[in-house]
Amino acid sequence: ICLGSSDFRRTGAYKENSFIVTSLESCAPCSHSANCSKSSHLCGESINVEAVGLLMHQILNGGSKEIKILAKEYSDSLKIYKTFFNHSGFWFARDLAKGFDSEDLEQVINLSSWKLLNQGEHLKLIGEYGSEGVKLNAAIHQAFPEIQNSIKQRFFSDLESRTTQDGENLLRIRGQLQNLLKNQDFNNKEIVRNFKLLQEELSPKLAEEILQFISNFSGNPSIHFTKIRKFTEAMQSAFNRNQIQLKLIRTMMNQRMVGL
């Protein structure tokens, strides 16, 4: 059991089948590069002792259902997470007071799509989408064995729809940047409207750099050729990852339909 981690993703238990107990302090999560802003580390001192004792008791007795009940009963003062490693080697932690946590699972799928991008799967005639999909479906079943398949299928359908839309937006933004290189008409509203998407797909810093550039663009692309090419290549990479994720999602959906 890991107790009192302000940010469990940085200082949690990086082992499988471990438990992380965090308090709900208003100052958490804090920056680990700065000193604690309080007189003492409240995140580690205010954890309910009774809850920890009951958790230890249920762990020793193998009471997985009871641990979930315990997490819900004390959810107003603390959170209890259980840790997992999926078959691709990515670590994640489930909030046991919640049901199906779509955000955590979406992050796991994102990580797998990045891995496939770095392996150059989008350049191969047949990528490893099938084997990766099997691993991810197994990880979902491991983390959420009690959730009905219909709920999981709705999650995939929604994620497929959003990923498809994101891909179309990324393609349009890339096209607008290419228009700059060709000295053609450019619509900066497309980038402004999808700024949040750029932050997620690229990085907050690069997204801000692109926004500032198109806001102050002088109208002479030859002066900024290198920078525009950098932005265009970044958009192409983001689109490639998006398409990998879309293929991965559809592969997983098909596998679930045939009972893999």
Stockholm file with secondary structure:
# STOCKHOLM 1.0

chainA/1-260         ICLGSSDFRRTGAYKENSFIVTSLESCAPCSHSANCSKSSHLCGESINVEAVGLLMHQILNGGSKEIKILAKEYSDSLKIYKTFFNHSGFWFARDLAKGFDSEDLEQVINLSSWKLLNQGEHLKLIGEYGSEGVKLNAAIHQAFPEIQNSIKQRFFSDLESRTTQDGENLLRIRGQLQNLLKNQDFNNKEIVRNFKLLQEELSPKLAEEILQFISNFSGNPSIHFTKIRKFTEAMQSAFNRNQIQLKLIRTMMNQRMVGL
#=GR chainA/1-260 SS CEECCSSHHHHSCCSTTCEEEEECCTTCSCCTTSCCSSSSCHHHHSSCHHHHHHHHHHHHHTCHHHHHHHHHHTTTTEEEEEEEECTTSCEEEEETTSSCCHHHHHHHHHHHHHHHHHTTGGGSSSCSHHHHHHHHHHHHHHHCTTSCHHHHHHHHHHHHHHHHHHHHHHHHHHHHHHHHHTTCCCCTHHHHHTHHHHHHHTCHHHHHHHHHHHHSCCSCGGGGHHHHHHHHHHHHHHHHHHHHHHHHHHHHHHHHHTTC
#=GC SS_cons         CEECCSSHHHHSCCSTTCEEEEECCTTCSCCTTSCCSSSSCHHHHSSCHHHHHHHHHHHHHTCHHHHHHHHHHTTTTEEEEEEEECTTSCEEEEETTSSCCHHHHHHHHHHHHHHHHHTTGGGSSSCSHHHHHHHHHHHHHHHCTTSCHHHHHHHHHHHHHHHHHHHHHHHHHHHHHHHHHTTCCCCTHHHHHTHHHHHHHTCHHHHHHHHHHHHSCCSCGGGGHHHHHHHHHHHHHHHHHHHHHHHHHHHHHHHHHTTC
//
